[in-house]
């Protein structure tokens, strides 16, 4: 959305009322549309209206307890626990929760009041165990109202709807109950005064007597609106935008049927299931328990003719190691009854697998319902799947009949599940199934339950007899998406998939998108010519390849998901040699070959290539046993970085300082054996890390897209580190080495498309290559916006056979302005997790700051990430022994800015001996008043802490860092981050921040617009 060609003017600036007001002052728009940007945008609109900014610039806006004492008064009025606490104006239930006693109630209310913009929380009676429903509603200025979609939560009340498994349309309501919820929704949207646009109304229904309670209403598009849009094919946000400028529903045509207007209410003849994906393993110390505060990081969606089919497809779309629901050795099968009952009673990400284990072990539907409150209708559907599995377990492949295959496949079972049950292989099952002629047909999402023909090819598979896909004979390309968002693989890859589709459409190709993520632009029906909303598994991808027979398949842009499929797809193409429907030869994978991708992933092959090219890498080795690991560590010396081979987002990666810690890591974090080796490398202390994105064509040309310098030192995962373009402290000789090595490596791996490399530069100026990935990386969107060139579009065209000369992209662009990327971290959602940055990625998003001076660009990025640095006050400083040498530099920087410094004993002693004024404060375990008391009393405005990682720090330090988080005190956990923050504060104190549209940073038409901008900015700074 922040691409310069998506809007006439694009501002990449912090979303604060002050910054938005600067944009209003500069652009003087006629109207402000705040209902598309979620809670963030609504909060901004409220703030701008209340401050008088909208009135001042003539902009039209289109489209509760406040103290702890009041909260306790409300609690006593309700009279019983549990109680639900919901803060006002927060995203994803931030700061809220379920309180079962007074102590929890006080803690959640405090956190909720702090999180809410208006210091308001709603305290309400708990409806735990009630059924939860949502209705997506639209209204126009002529008071026409339509219900777009009903959504039912499989999990009962008490789990945030973003964390619940949800099904559309609602499955367990009688027609009378559904009509009642419709009537309520329409009455609410009118009473609240939503004049036009989309709203989302949530209801709770008591399963005992049908009593209905309204939980909340969002007068804007929400996460559920995206799901409802994908579920029905009705583009809610697009329609809401048209309604906001005066259209009525009957004046807007339906894109999919092209015959009906938007006032024609969608009706669907299939079932959609959404399942969220979680990342609790990234946050040690946090419990994997689901409450009213949202914790999921992504989701998958699947479409089927029945609930069973769509549920099974959604489970395998999650990419969590399951090929569907059941037909697997799940860990819950080995649990004792008490543990299993607890896991049914307490909502968690794996509760569906506990239900499977309970059913396999003979627990009745009624008993599971008593424990989980999940509706018996859903449990009965799942019980039938277990019965089908029992049937399969008694058979083998030769005994499987054509009817068996039809019945099992109709219920959503994958070939892999069938193979598990009948003790065969996926390949053999596929072969037997196809020999019977049992293959999927593809149905179209048409918004009208087949009443009118769908003009838009938006498809899902099912095992029936009439196929509606109608593939063409055009030149075409299949683009594999990234599946559900997760930490390390998010919308950055979706951006690349979308750009690929746009570029290849413009180049005359028919583009086919295959993905399973409802949150993304790639799964919009108008992003590509054809859309298959399907799981990204070998079976499902091969089904689409067999049907479409495209000229090319692109696996480079969806992150690790399609890369894992590259080799199996290549083996299939080599074995079966399918021909393209366009008549242009055989179907093939475009871009860098799967073999080259594997060479970069396989440590032994990669080491051999680097040796041949004389490219240095940190000393290290591959350990296939604990003995190997200890021997390598002894040889190269501690500290070492250990990680499993083939990982995404630094999963289970750690920096280890001793044999004892290494053994603990190998015993708890990973299983090490010859099949799953562990990599042990020398950790380069105090090194600068560099990220580089490059682009290569099939003619041997390589161009550097951008070189990013990380602000945090090597050892912090690149996805969590702030970084900047162009580099600031790297010598020209090091940059030359990096450019030279990257080019050599891209040519040696025969890269066609993008390649990302990461380097470390030591204090003495030695350069080491850390890793290379011949694919699109997380940084491609950032680099593209920083340099003003759409790298993903170029990469797609290069894969289609174009040269870099054809694209007129032949040399590295070094911009005059500075762009800073900063990570957004979700620590406040995970109670008990530490906030220290390390080699395992934890960020769930990122922001960008742009300016002509580095320090202001970094300040903008900090503000945008919600870490606004204080301009004065008291700094708490506590550095571990490894970083104590930097103490004087940090102290001097903050003292010169007028800050007071408080420190714990070790740090204070060093500072005193060097003559710096510092006040000593007790650690948490040393007595009172300690550092935590100072935080609670508002006596500390910012903290710089580097963790020692010892036993005491795990308790004492973690508690202090969590307190800082709760009280919204900016906390910096690296030396480089502290020095960069000091520079940012200095600039904020001396300069006035200005805003500029992204288009103004680039001379798009070749004119040198920059010089004028530069003068006007430098004159006041």
PyMOL commands that set and color helices and strands:
alter all, ss='L'
color gray80, all
select helices_A, chain A and resi 17-27+38-51+53-56+68-78+102-115+161-163+175-192+223-232+236-244+249-251+280-282+307-317+331-334+337-345+351-360+365-372+376-393+397-399+402-410+415-422+426-435+491-506+538-548+560-576+594-601+603-613+626-636+659-668+732-748+780-787+791-799+827-829+854-864+884-896+905-913+924-926+931-936+951-966+975-990+998-1001+1010-1018
alter helices_A, ss='H'
color red, helices_A
select strands_A, chain A and resi 31-33+60-62+83-87+97-99+121-125+131-139+145-153+166-168+197-205+212-218+271-277+298-304+441-444+458-462+476-480+510-515+530-533+552-554+588-589+620-623+640-644+654-656+678-682+688-696+702-713+723-725+753-761+767-773+818-825+843-851+874-878+900-903+919-920+942-945+970-972
alter strands_A, ss='S'
color yellow, strands_A
deselect
rebuild
show_as cartoon
